Amino acid sequence: MAKLNRGLIVSCQAVKGEPLYGLGIMRHFARAAVLGGAVGIRTGYVNEINEIKQEVNVPVIGIIKQEYEGSDVYITPTLKEVKELLTTDCEVIALDCTRRSRPKETLEELVAYIRKNAPEREIMADCDCMESAREAARLGFDYIGTTMRGYTAATKGTAIPDYGFDAQLVKEFPDVKIIAEGGIWETAQLEKVWSLGVYAVVIGSAITRPMDITKRFAKVIK
């Protein structure tokens, strides 16, 4: 049985350089999201995962963003971040699954480590294209997400949400749970994505990033 139920997952994150970073309020965003109907939370950093797990009773997708020189991979990029996530109670660990050069261990090594040392955890692949999705399926990821679509050199300029990409993933990988993520700002977009048959949808900025939400409105007036 999957750790994540079908439905809406809310990304509650504040990274360095953003106004909400370090204020310890992501737990409150998560609680509000669950009260609003979210079936899961996606968040980063060990302390925030632990705080959110104390606030909500839904599964958490854990990530750690870390940059390494010589690699563009920054979402749970190495074994160091994997081990840190394993100290938390997050039910799902998300890994960058793009075809870009990795800073240290291979993706296959990271997956093997999690399967051996924490078989109760599920793993989500943050993909950007069909090639990376196929690699995720080959490695046995529990979830394939569209997280990196439009955010890699290979997919730069791609309009998101990419409905065609979502539909292709659902068709090609009927036995893998597809999670649509990225670019959803309006309910009409969500309705269209959901109609494609994805397993779940992650929405972040449109719900939990007030600076970006304000910018969208301010841009209209300017």
C-alpha positions as CSV (number, residue, x, y, z in Angstrom):
1,M,0.0,0.0,0.0
2,A,1.3,3.4,-1.0
3,K,2.4,5.8,1.7
4,L,0.8,8.7,-0.1
5,N,-2.9,8.8,-0.8
6,R,-4.3,10.2,-4.1
7,G,-4.9,13.9,-4.0
8,L,-3.2,17.2,-3.3
9,I,0.2,17.5,-1.8
10,V,1.4,20.9,-0.6
11,S,5.0,21.9,-0.8
12,C,6.0,23.9,2.3
13,Q,9.5,25.1,1.8
14,A,11.5,28.3,2.5
15,V,15.1,28.3,1.1
16,K,18.0,30.6,2.0
17,G,17.4,34.1,0.7
18,E,13.7,34.0,1.0
19,P,11.8,36.1,3.6
20,L,10.3,33.1,5.4
21,Y,13.6,31.1,5.7
22,G,14.7,30.3,9.2
23,L,11.5,31.6,10.9
24,G,10.2,28.1,11.9
25,I,6.8,28.7,10.4
26,M,6.6,26.0,7.8
27,R,5.0,23.8,10.4
28,H,2.1,26.2,10.5
29,F,1.8,26.3,6.7
30,A,1.7,22.5,6.7
31,R,-1.0,22.4,9.4
32,A,-3.1,24.9,7.4
33,A,-2.6,22.9,4.3
34,V,-3.8,19.7,5.9
35,L,-6.8,21.4,7.4
36,G,-7.5,22.6,3.9
37,G,-7.5,19.1,2.5
38,A,-3.9,18.3,1.6
39,V,-3.1,14.5,1.8
40,G,0.6,15.0,2.0
41,I,3.4,17.6,2.5
42,R,6.7,18.0,0.7
43,T,9.4,19.9,2.6
44,G,13.1,20.2,3.0
45,Y,15.7,20.3,5.8
46,V,15.8,17.9,8.7
47,N,14.5,20.4,11.3
48,E,11.5,21.4,9.2
49,I,10.6,17.8,8.5
50,N,10.7,17.0,12.2
51,E,8.7,20.1,13.1
52,I,6.1,19.3,10.5
53,K,5.7,15.7,11.5
54,Q,4.8,17.0,15.0
55,E,2.0,19.1,13.5
56,V,0.4,16.9,10.9
57,N,-0.6,13.2,10.5
58,V,-0.2,12.9,6.8
59,P,2.8,11.5,4.9
60,V,5.8,13.8,4.3
61,I,8.0,13.8,1.2
62,G,11.5,14.8,2.4
63,I,14.2,16.5,0.5
64,I,17.4,18.3,1.2
65,K,18.6,21.0,-1.2
66,Q,22.4,21.2,-1.4
67,E,24.6,22.6,-4.1
68,Y,27.9,21.0,-5.0
69,E,30.6,22.5,-7.2
70,G,30.6,20.9,-10.7
71,S,27.1,19.6,-10.6
72,D,23.7,21.1,-11.2
73,V,21.9,18.4,-9.2
74,Y,20.8,19.9,-5.9
75,I,17.8,17.9,-4.6
76,T,19.0,15.2,-2.2
77,P,22.2,14.9,-4.4
78,T,24.4,12.6,-2.4
79,L,24.4,9.9,0.2
80,K,25.1,12.5,2.9
81,E,21.7,14.1,2.4
82,V,20.0,10.7,2.1
83,K,21.5,9.7,5.5
84,E,20.3,12.9,7.0
85,L,16.7,12.3,5.7
86,L,16.8,8.8,7.2
87,T,17.2,10.3,10.7
88,T,13.7,11.8,10.2
89,D,10.3,10.2,10.0
90,C,9.5,11.3,6.5
91,E,7.7,8.5,4.7
92,V,9.0,9.3,1.2
93,I,12.5,10.5,0.1
94,A,12.7,12.5,-3.2
95,L,15.8,12.3,-5.3
96,D,16.8,14.3,-8.4
97,C,16.5,11.8,-11.2
98,T,17.6,14.0,-14.1
99,R,20.4,12.8,-16.4
100,R,22.8,15.5,-15.3
101,S,26.2,14.8,-13.9
102,R,26.0,14.0,-10.2
103,P,28.4,15.3,-7.5
104,K,29.3,11.9,-6.0
105,E,27.3,8.7,-5.8
106,T,25.2,7.4,-8.8
107,L,21.5,7.5,-8.6
108,E,21.4,3.7,-8.6
109,E,23.7,3.7,-5.5
110,L,21.4,6.0,-3.6
111,V,18.3,3.9,-4.4
112,A,20.1,0.7,-3.4
113,Y,21.2,2.3,-0.1
114,I,17.7,3.3,0.7
115,R,16.2,0.0,-0.3
116,K,18.7,-1.9,1.9
117,N,18.8,0.3,4.9
118,A,15.3,1.7,5.0
119,P,13.0,-0.6,3.0
120,E,9.9,0.9,4.7
121,R,10.6,4.2,3.0
122,E,9.3,5.0,-0.5
123,I,11.3,7.0,-3.1
124,M,10.1,9.7,-5.5
125,A,12.0,10.6,-8.7
126,D,12.1,14.3,-9.5
127,C,12.3,14.0,-13.3
128,D,12.5,16.5,-16.2
129,C,12.0,14.3,-19.4
130,M,11.0,10.9,-20.6
131,E,14.6,9.6,-20.5
132,S,14.9,10.4,-16.8
133,A,11.4,9.0,-16.1
134,R,12.4,5.7,-17.9
135,E,15.5,5.6,-15.7
136,A,13.3,6.0,-12.6
137,A,11.0,3.2,-13.7
138,R,14.1,1.0,-14.4
139,L,15.4,1.6,-10.9
140,G,12.1,0.9,-9.3
141,F,11.1,4.3,-7.9
142,D,7.7,4.3,-6.2
143,Y,6.7,7.7,-7.7
144,I,7.7,9.5,-10.8
145,G,7.3,13.3,-10.5
146,T,7.5,16.1,-13.0
147,T,9.3,18.3,-10.5
148,M,12.3,19.3,-12.7
149,R,10.4,19.8,-16.0
150,G,11.4,23.2,-17.3
151,Y,14.2,23.6,-14.7
152,T,17.0,21.8,-16.5
153,A,19.1,22.9,-19.5
154,A,17.5,20.1,-21.5
155,T,13.9,21.4,-20.8
156,K,14.5,25.1,-20.4
157,G,11.7,27.1,-21.9
158,T,9.2,24.3,-21.7
159,A,5.8,25.7,-20.6
160,I,4.6,24.2,-17.3
161,P,2.4,22.5,-16.4
162,D,3.2,20.4,-19.4
163,Y,0.0,18.5,-20.0
164,G,1.3,16.5,-22.8
165,F,4.2,15.3,-20.7
166,D,1.9,14.4,-17.8
167,A,-0.3,12.4,-20.2
168,Q,2.6,10.5,-21.7
169,L,3.9,9.5,-18.3
170,V,0.5,8.2,-17.3
171,K,0.3,6.2,-20.5
172,E,3.8,4.8,-20.5
173,F,4.1,3.9,-16.9
174,P,0.7,2.5,-15.8
175,D,2.3,0.6,-12.9
176,V,4.1,3.7,-11.4
177,K,2.3,6.4,-9.5
178,I,2.7,9.7,-11.4
179,I,2.9,12.9,-9.4
180,A,2.5,16.2,-11.4
181,E,4.4,19.1,-10.0
182,G,5.3,22.5,-11.3
183,G,3.6,25.6,-12.7
184,I,0.1,25.0,-11.3
185,W,-1.3,28.4,-10.2
186,E,-5.0,28.2,-11.1
187,T,-7.8,25.7,-10.3
188,A,-8.4,25.3,-14.1
189,Q,-4.9,24.1,-14.5
190,L,-5.3,21.6,-11.7
191,E,-8.5,20.3,-13.1
192,K,-6.8,19.7,-16.5
193,V,-3.8,18.0,-14.9
194,W,-6.0,15.8,-12.6
195,S,-8.2,14.7,-15.6
196,L,-5.1,13.1,-17.2
197,G,-5.1,10.4,-14.5
198,V,-2.1,11.4,-12.4
199,Y,-1.9,9.8,-9.0
200,A,-1.3,13.1,-7.1
201,V,-0.4,16.7,-7.6
202,V,2.1,18.9,-5.8
203,I,1.5,22.6,-5.5
204,G,3.9,24.9,-3.7
205,S,4.4,28.5,-4.7
206,A,0.8,29.2,-5.4
207,I,-0.1,28.2,-1.8
208,T,3.0,28.7,0.4
209,R,5.1,31.5,-1.1
210,P,3.5,34.8,-0.3
211,M,6.3,36.9,-1.9
212,D,5.8,35.1,-5.3
213,I,2.0,35.3,-5.0
214,T,2.2,39.0,-4.4
215,K,4.6,39.5,-7.3
216,R,2.0,37.9,-9.7
217,F,-0.7,40.4,-8.6
218,A,1.7,43.4,-8.5
219,K,2.8,42.6,-12.0
220,V,-0.7,43.1,-13.3
221,I,-1.0,46.6,-11.8
222,K,2.5,47.6,-13.0
